[in-house]
Amino acid sequence: MWNKSKKRNDSAIKRITELETELERKNELQKELLMAEKRNQYLRNILLAIRNVKQLIVQEENPGLLIHKACDLLVESLGYYSAWIAILDDGLQMTNIASAGFDSKFPQFEDMMRRDNFPICMNATLNSSKTMIISDPKIDCPGCPLNEKYEGSAVLASALKHKGNIYGLMAISIPKTFATDAEALSLFEELAGDLAFALHKIKTYDALKASQIRYESLFQGSRDGFVAVNLEGRIIDANQAFCDMLGYTLDELRDFDNFYVITPEKWRQWESDEIWQQRLLKQGFSGIYEKEYLHKDGSAFPVEQQAFAVKNAKGEIDYLWGLTRDISDRKKREKELAQGEKLKAVISPEGDIDTLSLEDILNAPAIQSIIDHFYQLTHIGVGIVDNAGKVIVANGWQDICALFHRVHSETQKNCIESDTILSQGLKPGQTKAYKCKNGLSYISTPLIVGNRQVGNIFLGQFFYDDEEADYDFFRKQAQKYTFDEEDYLAALERVPRWKRETVEHVITFYAQFADLISSLSYGNLKLARVLEENKRSSEALQESEALFRSIYENMPVGVARVSLDNRIQQANQKYCKMLGYNENELIGTNLSMITDPEILKENMEKQKALAMGEIDHFEMEKIFLRKNKEKVYGLLSANLIRDTEGNPKYILGVVNDITLRKKAEVLIRQSQEKYQSLFNNMPNGLYRSSHEGYFVEANPAFIEMLGYESLDELKKVHIPTDIYVHSSERELLYYNPEFTEKVEIYRLRRKDGRIIWVEDNARYIKNESGKIIFHEGICKEITNQKEAEEQLRKSEALFHSVWENANDGMRLTDKDGTILDVNRAYCKMINLKQEELIGKSLDIIYT
């Protein structure tokens, strides 16, 4: 009997030993699974932190707020225990610092940093191009106030560098287990690079903003008008001078459908075709031209204008801006003096005066005074009339003409014909006697200036004393034109009768007088006015040049004037700063000296085509060489400027510095490549799906997890019906409006039909209006873990069954003799209950 009992005990003990061994193995497996899960969760937390910081970088423009919010995000994600970021100036002195996850010790550390008393580890970080791994801060960085906070953790530290410039320092504390993890280090370095680029971008933006403030001051302080117009022709901005010039407020100008509303109709087609289409859209600038604007009160006034095309970073025209000057006063002075080549015509009466009228040439008040005195002596009237029939000066006009002939429209035509057509073709000094169609005698002699007849001197409205007036003719004329016959004939009686000898003497005098006017008036009478106009024009030109120079120097783009043999003649501040030279150093420099050899041939071929006049304009992305041989990228717009005869004169180059854009493109591409590498090589599955239930993106691990061959094949699958074991599971997970981000465990169906368990860290992606557009998540298959858990559960149930149902009493104690468990047989054997034994010392049994 005893032997049988012993055999049963041995068998039970053996079984228990086997179960304990199996339990230890499963515990080890569980520890490995937990460690892998802990690492994956840590990496997910870091990815979440980096994603949130990247979103912050896009939105935040204040450097202080950027580092404060970034620290909070890094710690809130549970990826890092603590974090601090410091901003340094060009002299590596700290200007701002932020932290998260620290206690009252951090102000002491901040004070050290502000006094340039950097800890040993931070000085080492500044001089290193790699991430510093501080495994034991207490030993590696003595004297740091943060040592106690860092106890039990490791620190990663990095200088925030971008293209060799240091913008700050960053340090984070993490579990020592992950301090040397390759992926953790890579993600930290990516984070440091992103923050460095963000600080660089903000600093660059601040400098640009300061430049814009200077430009805004010039914009609003100018006496000339500035106006900006979009490609649809709508006014988007204007300074106060432009608004005052037109009598509108800025809001009223913006309400117009296009700027042609303020342009007289006669200018619209020309400005659209020539200025807008041919010059601005093709060449990028209009040159100086004249037009008219319409004031709010409806009056038109002349302006001098020039316009430029402003391009965006892609090289596309963004908007147009123009500089406008009211030239009403100048035009008035020009009209007073002459039109055309005034100075040449004044100095030489034989000059080209085709554009001048008699009224422009004649000093009417002076001549009127002379003929008034002559009339008082002779009582013989005279008039001076231009080629259009306009009376410039006159005296002794007879009532029959003043009150009748020049009042009725038909008889007035006869007067004008007499004043113009009948007197044509006469040479200087010649006279012509004739009767006008209204029946009166006239004698005329031409006014010739510079070989061109500009008018006539008339002696008229008389009868010779040896002729009789044709009263029947005048009576019929009174009836025909409805004149009062009695008054008309009375006026006829008052028409003077002169001797032919007297008329000949008078007309000889006026012929000589006409010759005198022809010889002297244009030169002598206008000289003083022209000199004054020349003085005023010179002052206006100096003012205009000063304004243009101010605008030229403060333009946000580089501008250079280049000779036809490719030598720089002039350059503005932006162009000089971009290349690191002053203007004196650049003048005379050949373009080949500031052009990267990579694009030298292409650039020189296009420059040659411009200089030869084969083309008028070209654009290209050009690589410039700074004074220190550093490369600068610019969008070059080169335009050929011709002289008045159409010959090539010089080349005007406008350069938009796109270096930051090019560098950003490289960084974005590298970041995308790094992200894509991480995406493709991530051991866990990553996916993005539409709200309607179709995959949009997935990494290889996810595609393999579900047993599909390619992403294209996976995109055809309807997720609720083909992937989920029950479509309702997806609805429970995703169609909850309160759902933001959550870890869920659920089942999926592979392509081969096999059911797998996954753990999904999922979230919504929403648009600006809050509408869900995507689902995305990090998915890990846990089928083996679930099966191991199930197997462990069954094993534990079997062990419990064997333990509880064994015929022999069994007891489990720890090394100190404390009872951990007893089975029913044991309790029955010593006649005590389980709750009376578990947790008690063995002494309770032996006593």
C-alpha positions in Angstrom: 0.0 0.0 0.0 2.8 2.4 0.9 4.6 1.6 -2.4 1.5 2.4 -4.4 1.2 5.7 -2.5 4.8 6.5 -3.1 4.5 5.8 -6.8 1.6 8.1 -7.1 3.5 10.9 -5.3 6.5 10.4 -7.5 4.3 10.6 -10.6 2.6 13.8 -9.3 5.9 15.4 -8.4 7.3 14.6 -11.9 4.3 16.0 -13.5 4.5 19.2 -11.4 8.2 19.6 -12.3 7.4 19.3 -16.0 4.6 21.8 -15.6 6.9 24.2 -13.7 9.6 23.9 -16.5 7.0 24.6 -19.2 5.7 27.5 -17.1 9.2 28.9 -16.8 9.7 28.6 -20.6 6.4 30.4 -21.3 7.3 33.0 -18.8 10.6 33.7 -20.6 8.6 33.8 -23.9 6.2 36.2 -22.3 9.1 38.4 -21.1 10.5 38.5 -24.6 7.1 39.4 -26.1 6.7 42.1 -23.5 10.2 43.5 -24.2 9.5 43.6 -27.9 6.2 45.2 -27.3 7.8 47.8 -25.0 10.3 48.7 -27.7 7.6 48.9 -30.4 5.5 51.0 -28.2 8.4 53.3 -27.4 9.2 53.7 -31.1 5.5 54.4 -31.8 5.5 57.1 -29.1 8.6 58.7 -30.6 7.0 58.6 -34.1 3.9 60.2 -32.7 6.0 62.9 -31.0 8.0 63.6 -34.3 4.8 63.8 -36.3 3.3 66.3 -33.9 6.4 68.4 -33.8 6.5 68.4 -37.7 3.0 69.7 -37.7 3.9 72.3 -35.2 6.9 73.4 -37.3 4.6 74.1 -40.3 2.3 76.2 -38.2 4.4 78.1 -35.6 6.4 81.2 -36.6 7.5 82.4 -33.1 10.8 80.7 -32.1 10.1 80.9 -28.4 6.6 79.4 -28.7 8.0 76.8 -31.1 10.5 75.4 -28.6 8.1 75.5 -25.7 5.4 73.7 -27.5 7.9 71.2 -29.0 9.2 70.3 -25.5 5.6 69.7 -24.3 4.8 67.5 -27.3 8.0 65.4 -26.8 7.2 64.6 -23.2 3.4 64.3 -23.6 3.9 61.5 -26.2 5.6 59.4 -23.5 8.5 58.9 -25.8 10.9 60.9 -23.7 11.0 61.4 -19.9 12.1 65.0 -20.2 13.3 67.5 -22.8 14.8 70.9 -23.1 15.7 73.1 -26.1 17.8 76.3 -26.1 18.1 78.9 -28.9 21.6 80.3 -29.6 22.5 83.5 -31.4 25.3 83.9 -34.0 27.8 84.2 -31.1 26.5 81.0 -29.5 25.0 82.9 -26.6 21.7 81.6 -25.3 18.7 83.8 -26.1 15.8 81.5 -25.1 15.2 78.2 -23.5 12.2 75.9 -22.9 11.8 72.6 -21.0 9.2 69.9 -20.0 9.3 67.1 -17.5 11.6 68.8 -15.0 11.2 70.0 -11.4 12.4 73.0 -9.5 16.1 72.3 -10.5 15.6 73.6 -14.0 15.8 77.4 -13.2 19.3 76.8 -11.8 20.3 75.1 -15.0 18.7 77.9 -17.1 20.7 80.5 -15.1 24.0 78.6 -15.9 23.1 78.6 -19.6 22.3 82.3 -19.6 25.7 83.1 -18.0 27.4 81.0 -20.8 28.4 78.5 -18.2 27.5 75.5 -20.3 27.8 72.0 -18.7 30.7 69.8 -20.0 28.4 67.7 -22.0 26.9 70.7 -23.8 30.3 72.1 -24.8 31.2 68.7 -26.2 27.9 68.6 -28.1 28.6 72.0 -29.7 32.0 70.7 -31.0 30.6 67.4 -32.3 28.8 66.6 -35.5 27.2 63.6 -33.9 24.6 62.9 -31.3 26.0 62.8 -27.8 25.0 59.7 -25.8 25.3 60.3 -22.1 24.8 56.9 -20.5 25.3 58.0 -16.9 24.8 61.8 -16.5 26.0 61.8 -12.9 29.4 60.5 -13.9 29.7 61.9 -17.4 28.5 65.4 -16.6 29.4 66.3 -13.0 28.1 69.6 -11.7 24.9 69.7 -13.8 21.8 70.7 -11.7 19.7 68.2 -13.7 21.7 65.1 -12.6 19.2 64.0 -10.0 16.3 64.3 -12.5 18.4 62.2 -15.0 19.1 59.4 -12.5 18.3 56.0 -13.8 18.0 57.3 -17.4 20.3 58.2 -20.3 20.5 61.5 -22.2 20.7 62.2 -25.9 22.0 65.7 -26.8 22.6 67.4 -30.2 23.4 70.8 -31.6 20.6 72.1 -33.8 22.7 72.6 -37.0 21.6 73.5 -40.5 24.2 73.9 -43.2 27.0 74.5 -40.8 25.2 77.1 -38.7 24.3 76.3 -35.1 20.8 77.6 -34.1 20.5 75.9 -30.7 20.9 72.8 -28.4 18.5 70.0 -27.6 18.6 67.3 -24.9 16.2 64.5 -24.0 16.2 61.8 -21.4 15.1 58.2 -22.3 15.3 54.7 -20.8 18.8 53.5 -20.7 17.6 50.3 -22.6 17.0 52.4 -25.7 19.9 54.9 -25.5 21.9 53.0 -28.2 19.0 51.7 -30.2 19.7 52.5 -33.9 16.2 53.5 -34.8 15.7 55.6 -31.7 19.0 57.5 -32.5 17.9 58.0 -36.1 14.6 59.4 -35.1 16.2 61.8 -32.6 18.6 63.0 -35.2 15.8 63.5 -37.7 14.0 65.6 -35.0 17.1 67.7 -34.3 17.4 68.4 -38.1 13.8 69.4 -38.4 14.0 71.8 -35.5 17.2 73.3 -36.8 15.7 73.9 -40.2 12.6 75.4 -38.5 14.7 77.9 -36.5 16.7 78.7 -39.7 13.5 79.3 -41.6 12.1 81.6 -38.8 15.4 83.6 -38.6 15.4 84.0 -42.4 11.7 85.0 -42.3 12.3 87.6 -39.6 15.1 89.2 -41.7 12.7 89.2 -44.7 10.0 90.8 -42.5 12.4 93.6 -41.4 13.1 94.2 -45.1 9.4 94.3 -45.8 8.9 96.9 -43.0 11.5 99.1 -44.7 9.7 98.5 -48.0 6.3 99.3 -46.5 7.7 102.6 -45.1 8.9 103.5 -48.6 5.6 102.3 -50.0 3.4 104.5 -47.8 5.7 107.4 -47.5 6.2 108.0 -51.3 4.6 111.0 -53.0 4.2 108.9 -56.1 1.5 106.2 -56.3 2.2 102.5 -55.9 -0.5 100.0 -57.0 -0.5 96.2 -57.1 -2.8 94.3 -59.5 -3.4 90.5 -59.7 -3.5 88.5 -62.9 -7.3 89.0 -63.2 -6.7 92.8 -63.3 -8.1 93.5 -59.9 -6.4 96.0 -57.6 -5.2 94.2 -54.5 -3.2 97.0 -52.8 -2.3 100.7 -53.3 -0.6 103.3 -51.2 -2.2 106.5 -50.0 -0.6 108.6 -52.7 -2.3 106.5 -55.4 -5.7 106.7 -53.6 -5.4 110.5 -53.2 -4.4 110.8 -56.8 -7.7 109.1 -58.0 -10.0 110.4 -55.2 -10.9 106.8 -54.1 -10.3 104.9 -50.8 -8.4 101.6 -51.0 -11.6 99.6 -50.4 -13.3 101.4 -53.2 -10.4 100.6 -55.6 -10.5 96.9 -54.5 -14.2 96.7 -55.3 -13.6 97.4 -59.0 -13.8 94.3 -61.3 -10.5 95.4 -63.0 -8.3 98.4 -63.1 -9.6 99.4 -66.6 -12.5 101.1 -64.7 -10.1 103.9 -63.8 -8.6 104.0 -67.3 -10.2 106.1 -70.2 -11.5 103.9 -72.9 -9.1 105.2 -75.6 -6.2 103.7 -73.6 -7.6 100.3 -72.7 -6.9 98.2 -75.8 -3.4 99.6 -76.2 -2.5 99.0 -72.6 -4.0 95.5 -72.7 -2.1 94.5 -75.9 1.1 96.3 -75.6 1.8 96.8 -71.9 0.1 93.8 -70.4 0.5 91.1 -73.0 3.7 92.1 -74.8 5.8 93.6 -72.1 4.7 92.5 -68.6 3.7 88.9 -69.2 6.6 88.2 -71.6 9.4 90.4 -70.3 8.5 91.1 -66.7 8.6 94.9 -66.9 6.9 97.6 -68.9 9.4 100.4 -69.1 8.2 104.0 -68.5 5.1 104.9 -70.5 2.4 107.6 -70.4 -1.3 107.1 -70.1 -4.3 108.7 -68.5 -6.4 107.8 -65.4 -10.0 108.7 -64.5 -10.5 110.6 -61.3 -13.5 109.8 -59.1 -15.1 113.0 -60.3 -14.9 111.8 -63.9 -12.0 114.0 -65.1 -9.1 112.4 -66.9 -5.5 113.3 -66.0 -2.1 112.3 -67.4 0.3 110.0 -65.6 3.7 108.5 -66.1 3.8 104.9 -65.2 6.1 101.8 -65.0 5.1 98.3 -64.0 6.9 95.1 -63.0 5.9 91.5 -62.7 6.5 89.9 -59.3 7.1 86.1 -59.5 6.6 83.4 -56.8 9.1 80.7 -55.8 8.0 78.6 -58.8 8.9 81.3 -61.3 5.3 82.0 -62.1 3.9 85.6 -62.2 2.1 86.2 -58.9 1.0 89.8 -59.3 2.0 93.1 -61.0 3.0 96.3 -59.3 3.2 99.7 -60.8 4.7 103.1 -59.9 2.5 106.1 -61.0 3.3 109.8 -61.1 0.7 112.5 -61.8 2.2 114.6 -64.6 -0.6 117.1 -65.0 1.6 120.1 -64.1 4.3 118.9 -66.4 1.9 118.4 -69.2 0.5 121.9 -68.6 3.9 123.4 -68.8 4.7 121.4 -71.9 1.5 122.7 -73.6 2.4 126.3 -72.6 5.8 125.9 -74.2 5.6 123.6 -77.2 5.1 120.1 -78.3 7.9 118.1 -79.9 11.5 119.1 -80.0 11.1 122.5 -78.3 14.7 123.3 -77.6 15.9 122.5 -81.1 13.1 124.5 -82.7 13.7 127.5 -80.4 17.4 127.7 -81.1 17.0 127.1 -84.8 13.8 128.4 -86.5 14.5 126.0 -89.3 14.1 123.1 -86.8 11.3 120.6 -87.0 8.2 122.3 -85.6 5.5 120.1 -87.2 4.0 119.4 -83.8 3.6 123.2 -82.9 0.5 125.3 -83.4 0.4 129.0 -84.0 -0.9 129.5 -80.5 2.1 127.7 -79.1 4.5 130.0 -81.0 2.8 133.3 -80.8 2.9 135.7 -77.8 -0.7 136.6 -78.2 -0.9 139.4 -75.6 2.2 141.2 -77.0 0.9 141.0 -80.6 -2.6 142.1 -79.5 -1.2 145.2 -77.9 0.6 146.1 -81.2 -2.4 145.7 -83.4 -4.6 147.6 -80.9 -2.2 150.6 -81.2 -2.2 150.3 -85.0 -6.0 150.3 -85.1 -6.1 153.5 -83.0 -3.9 155.1 -85.6 -5.5 153.8 -88.8 -8.9 152.5 -87.8 -8.1 149.5 -90.0 -8.9 146.2 -88.4 -6.8 143.1 -88.6 -6.8 139.5 -87.4 -4.4 136.6 -87.0 -5.9 133.2 -87.6 -4.3 129.7 -87.3 -4.7 126.9 -89.9 -7.8 125.6 -88.2 -9.6 128.9 -88.5 -9.1 129.8 -84.8 -8.8 133.5 -84.2 -5.7 134.2 -82.1 -5.7 138.0 -82.0 -8.0 140.5 -83.7 -9.2 144.1 -83.7 -11.7 146.2 -85.7 -14.0 143.3 -86.4 -17.0 144.5 -88.3 -20.6 144.0 -86.9 -21.7 142.3 -90.1 -19.2 139.5 -89.4 -19.3 139.5 -85.6 -23.1 139.7 -85.3 -24.2 137.8 -88.4 -21.7 135.9 -90.5 -19.8 134.2 -87.7 -23.0 133.5 -85.7 -25.0 131.4 -88.3 -23.6 128.0 -88.9 -23.7 128.1 -92.7 -22.2 131.6 -93.1 -19.6 130.7 -90.4 -18.4 127.9 -92.7 -17.8 130.5 -95.4 -15.7 132.6 -92.9 -13.6 129.6 -92.0 -13.1 128.7 -95.7 -11.9 132.3 -96.3 -9.6 132.1 -93.3 -8.0 128.8 -94.3 -8.5 127.4 -97.8 -8.5 130.6 -99.8 -5.2 131.7 -98.2 -3.2 128.5 -98.8 -0.2 128.2 -101.0 1.2 131.7 -100.5 4.9 132.2 -100.1 6.5 134.4 -97.4 5.9 138.1 -98.3 3.2 137.3 -100.8 -0.4 138.7 -100.4 -3.7 137.7 -101.8 -6.8 139.8 -102.3 -10.2 138.1 -102.7 -13.9 138.3 -101.9 -15.2 135.8 -99.4 -18.4 133.9 -100.0 -20.2 136.3 -97.7 -19.5 139.2 -100.1 -16.7 141.1 -98.3 -13.2 141.9 -99.5 -10.1 140.4 -97.8 -6.4 140.5 -98.2 -4.2 137.9 -96.5 -0.5 137.1 -96.1 0.9 133.9 -94.6 2.8 133.4 -91.3 5.7 131.0 -92.0 7.8 129.5 -89.2 10.5 126.9 -90.1 9.3 126.5 -93.7 5.8 125.7 -92.5 2.7 127.9 -92.8 1.2 128.1 -89.3 -1.5 130.7 -90.0 -2.4 134.0 -91.7 -2.7 137.7 -91.1 -6.0 139.1 -92.5 -6.9 142.6 -93.4 -10.6 142.3 -94.3 -14.3 143.1 -94.0 -14.1 146.2 -96.2 -15.0 147.6 -99.7 -12.8 149.6 -102.0 -14.0 153.2 -102.3 -14.3 152.8 -106.1 -16.8 149.9 -106.0 -20.5 149.7 -105.2 -21.8 147.1 -102.7 -24.2 144.6 -104.3 -27.3 145.3 -102.1 -29.4 142.7 -103.9 -26.9 140.0 -102.9 -26.9 141.0 -99.3 -30.8 141.2 -99.2 -31.0 137.7 -100.6 -28.4 136.5 -98.0 -30.5 138.1 -95.2 -33.6 136.2 -96.4 -31.7 132.9 -97.0 -30.1 132.9 -93.5 -33.1 134.6 -91.7 -31.1 137.6 -90.7 -33.1 140.7 -89.7 -32.8 142.5 -93.0 -32.9 146.1 -91.6 -30.2 145.4 -89.0 -28.2 143.4 -91.5 -28.2 146.2 -94.1 -27.5 148.7 -91.5 -24.4 146.7 -90.5 -23.5 146.6 -94.2 -23.6 150.4 -94.4 -21.0 150.5 -91.5 -18.5 148.4 -93.5 -15.5 150.8 -94.2 -14.5 152.0 -97.7 -10.8 152.2 -98.3 -8.6 153.6 -101.0 -6.7 151.0 -102.9 -3.4 152.9 -102.2 -4.1 152.8 -98.4 -4.9 149.1 -98.5 -1.6 148.5 -100.3 0.4 150.4 -97.7 -1.3 148.6 -94.9 -0.9 145.1 -96.3 2.8 145.9 -97.1 3.2 146.8 -93.4 1.5 143.6 -92.3 3.6 141.5 -94.7 6.7 142.8 -93.1 5.1 142.4 -89.7 4.4 138.7 -90.5 8.0 138.2 -91.6 9.2 139.7 -88.3 6.9 137.4 -86.4 8.2 134.4 -88.4 11.8 135.3 -87.7 11.7 136.4 -84.1 8.6 135.2 -82.2 9.4 131.5 -81.9 12.9 132.1 -80.8 12.8 135.2 -78.8 9.4 135.1 -77.3 9.7 131.5 -76.1 13.3 131.3 -75.0 12.6 132.4 -71.4 9.8 129.9 -71.0 11.9 127.0 -72.4 14.8 127.8 -70.1 12.4 127.7 -67.1 10.8 124.5 -68.4 14.2 123.0 -68.8 15.0 123.9 -65.2 11.8 122.4 -63.9 12.2 119.3 -66.0 15.7 118.8 -64.7 14.5 119.1 -61.1 11.7 116.6 -61.9 14.2 114.2 -63.5 16.5 114.4 -60.5 13.6 113.7 -58.2 12.4 110.8 -60.4 15.9 109.3 -60.5 16.2 109.6 -56.7 12.9 107.9 -56.2 13.7 105.2 -58.8 17.1 104.6 -57.1 15.5 104.2 -53.7 13.0 101.7 -55.1 15.8 100.0 -57.1 17.9 99.6 -54.0 15.1 98.4 -51.8 13.5 95.9 -54.2 13.1 92.4 -52.7 14.8 90.9 -55.8 18.4 91.3 -57.2 18.7 93.6 -60.2 21.8 94.1 -62.4 22.6 96.0 -65.5 25.0 94.1 -67.8 26.8 95.2 -70.9 26.5 93.4 -74.2 30.0 91.8 -73.5 28.6 90.4 -70.2 30.2 92.8 -67.8 28.3 94.1 -64.8 27.7 97.9 -65.0 25.3 98.4 -62.1 23.8 96.2 -59.3 21.3 96.9 -56.5 21.9 96.0 -52.8 19.9 92.7 -53.0 22.1 91.5 -55.9 25.3 92.5 -54.1 24.2 90.9 -50.8 23.2 87.7 -52.5 26.7 87.3 -54.0 28.6 88.7 -51.0 30.2 91.6 -52.9 29.8 95.4 -52.7 28.8 97.1 -55.9 32.3 98.5 -56.6 33.7 95.0 -56.6 31.0 93.8 -59.0 31.2 96.6 -61.5 33.3 95.4 -64.5 33.2 91.8 -63.4 32.4 89.3 -66.2 29.4 87.1 -65.6 31.5 84.0 -66.1 33.3 84.8 -62.8 30.0 84.6 -60.7 28.5 81.7 -62.7 28.9 78.0 -61.6 30.7 76.0 -64.4 27.8 73.5 -64.4 25.5 76.0 -66.2 28.1 78.4 -67.6 27.8 77.2 -71.2 24.0 77.4 -71.2 24.0 80.8 -69.6 26.6 82.3 -72.0 24.7 81.0 -75.1 21.6 82.7 -74.0 23.4 85.9 -73.1 25.0 85.9 -76.5 21.6 85.5 -78.2 20.3 88.5 -76.2 23.3 90.7 -77.0 23.0 89.8 -80.8 19.3 90.8 -80.6 18.2 87.3 -81.6 15.9 87.2 -78.6 14.6 89.9 -76.3 14.1 87.8 -73.1 15.0 84.5 -71.4 14.5 82.9 -68.0 16.5 80.1 -66.4 17.4 78.7 -63.0 21.0 79.8 -62.5 23.6 78.7 -60.1 25.7 81.7 -58.9 29.0 81.7 -57.1 29.4 83.9 -54.1 32.6 85.7 -53.2 33.4 82.8 -50.9 32.7 80.3 -53.7 29.5 79.1 -52.0 26.7 78.3 -54.5 23.6 80.4 -54.6 20.5 79.5 -56.6 18.5 82.1 -58.4 15.6 82.4 -60.9 17.1 84.7 -63.5 14.9 86.8 -65.8 17.1 88.6 -68.4 15.8 91.2 -70.8 17.4 93.1 -73.7 17.1 96.9 -73.5 17.3 98.6 -76.9 18.0 102.2 -77.7 15.6 104.6 -79.5 16.7 103.2 -82.9 16.0 99.6 -81.8 19.7 98.6 -81.4 20.7 96.4 -78.4 22.0 98.7 -75.7 22.4 96.6 -72.5 20.9 93.7 -70.6 18.8 94.0 -67.5 18.8 90.9 -65.2 16.3 90.4 -62.4 17.2 87.6 -59.9 14.9 86.0 -57.3 17.0 84.2 -54.8 15.6 80.6 -54.5 18.5 79.1 -52.5 16.3 78.5 -49.5 13.7 76.8 -51.7 16.3 74.6 -53.4 17.8 73.6 -50.0 14.3 73.0 -48.6 13.6 70.8 -51.6 16.7 68.7 -50.8 15.8 68.5 -47.1 12.2 67.5 -48.0 13.5 64.9 -50.4 15.9 63.5 -47.8 13.2 63.6 -45.2 10.8 61.8 -47.6 13.4 59.2 -48.4 14.2 58.7 -44.7 10.5 58.4 -44.0 9.9 56.1 -46.9 12.8 53.9 -45.8 11.4 53.8 -42.3 7.9 53.2 -43.8 9.2 50.3 -46.0 11.4 48.7 -43.4 9.2 49.1 -40.3 8.6 45.6 -38.9 5.1 46.6 -38.0 2.4 47.2 -40.6 1.6 50.8 -41.5 -1.6 51.7 -43.5 -3.9 54.5 -44.5 -7.4 53.9 -45.7 -10.3 56.0 -46.9 -13.4 56.6 -44.8 -15.3 54.6 -47.4 -13.3 51.4 -46.6 -10.5 51.1 -49.2 -6.7 51.1 -48.6 -4.9 54.1 -49.9 -1.3 53.3 -48.7 0.3 50.4 -46.9 3.9 49.3 -46.2 5.4 45.9 -47.2 5.0 44.6 -43.7 1.3 45.3 -43.7 0.8 43.8 -47.2 2.7 40.7 -46.2 0.7 40.5 -42.9 -2.5 40.2 -44.9 -1.0 37.8 -47.4 -1.4 39.9 -50.5 1.2 40.2 -53.4 1.2 44.0 -53.9 -0.3 47.3 -52.8 -2.4 47.5 -56.0 -4.0 44.2 -55.2 -4.7 45.3 -51.6 -6.3 48.6 -52.9 -9.1 46.5 -54.6 -10.1 44.9 -51.3 -13.2 46.3 -49.5 -12.1 46.5 -45.9 -15.3 46.0 -43.9 -16.5 42.9 -45.9 -13.2 41.3 -47.1 -10.7 42.1 -44.2 -12.7 42.3 -41.0 -14.1 39.0 -39.7 -17.2 40.9 -38.9 -17.9 44.2 -40.7 -19.5 45.6 -37.5 -16.1 45.5 -35.8 -14.9 48.3 -38.1 -18.0 50.3 -37.4 -17.4 50.0 -33.7 -13.8 51.1 -34.1 -14.1 53.9 -36.6 -17.6 55.3 -36.9 -17.5 56.9 -33.5 -17.4 60.7 -33.8 -15.6 61.0 -30.5 -12.8 58.6 -31.6 -9.4 60.3 -32.0 -6.6 57.9 -31.3 -6.8 54.5 -29.7 -5.1 51.1 -29.5 -7.5 48.3 -30.4 -7.1 44.5 -30.6 -9.3 42.7 -33.1 -9.3 40.0 -35.8 -8.6 40.2 -39.5 -9.0 37.8 -42.4 -6.0 37.2 -44.6 -6.2 36.7 -48.4 -5.9 32.9 -47.8 -8.8 33.0 -45.4 -6.7 32.5 -42.2 -7.8 34.6 -39.3 -5.1 36.6 -37.5 -5.1 38.8 -34.4 -3.7 42.4 -34.7 -3.0 45.3 -32.3 -3.8 48.6 -34.1 -2.8 52.1 -32.9 -5.2 53.9 -35.1 -6.5 57.5 -35.6 -8.6 59.7 -37.9 -7.2 62.2 -40.4 -9.6 65.1 -40.8 -9.6 68.1 -43.2 -9.9 71.8 -42.2 -13.7 71.5 -41.8 -13.4 68.5 -39.5 -14.6 66.0 -42.0 -12.9 62.5 -41.8 -10.9 61.8 -45.0 -8.5 59.0 -43.9 -8.0 56.3 -41.3 -4.4 55.4 -40.5 -2.6 53.2 -38.0 0.4 51.2 -36.9 -0.6 47.5 -36.9 1.2 44.6 -35.3 0.2 40.9 -35.7 -0.2 39.3 -32.3 -1.6 35.9 -33.4 1.3 34.0 -31.9 1.0 36.0 -28.7 -2.7 35.3 -28.5 -2.1 31.6 -29.2 0.6 31.5 -26.5 -1.7 33.2 -24.1 -4.4 30.7 -24.9 -2.0 27.8 -24.6 -0.8 29.2 -21.3 -4.3 29.6 -20.1 -5.1 26.0 -21.0 -1.8 24.8 -19.4 -2.6 26.7 -16.2 -6.1 25.3 -16.2 -4.7 21.7 -16.5 -2.2 22.3 -13.8 -4.9 23.7 -11.6 -7.1 20.7 -12.3 -4.3 18.3 -11.5 -3.3 20.2 -8.4 -6.8 20.4 -7.0 -7.9 16.9 -7.9 -4.8 15.1 -6.8 -5.4 12.3 -4.1 -2.3 13.3 -2.3 -1.9 16.4 -0.3 0.3 19.0 -2.0 1.7 22.3 -0.6 3.7 25.1 -2.3 6.0 27.4 -0.1 8.6 30.1 -0.8 12.2 30.0 0.5 11.2 31.7 3.7 8.6 29.0 4.6 5.5 31.1 3.7 2.7 28.9 2.3 1.8 30.1 -1.3 -0.8 27.4 -2.2 -2.3 24.1 -1.0 -4.7 21.6 -2.7 -7.9 20.2 -1.3 -6.3 16.9 -0.3 -3.8 18.7 1.8 -6.4 20.8 3.6 -8.4 17.6 4.3 -5.3 15.8 5.5 -4.6 18.5 8.2 -8.2 19.5 8.7 -7.7 23.2 7.9 -9.2 25.5 5.2 -7.1 27.1 2.3 -7.8 30.6 3.6 -6.4 29.5 7.0 -3.2 28.3 5.4 -2.3 30.6 2.4 0.0 33.4 3.4 0.8 31.7 6.8 4.2 30.4 8.0 4.8 26.6 8.2 4.8 27.0 11.9 1.0 26.9 11.9 1.2 23.3 10.8 3.8 22.1 13.1 2.3 23.7 16.1 
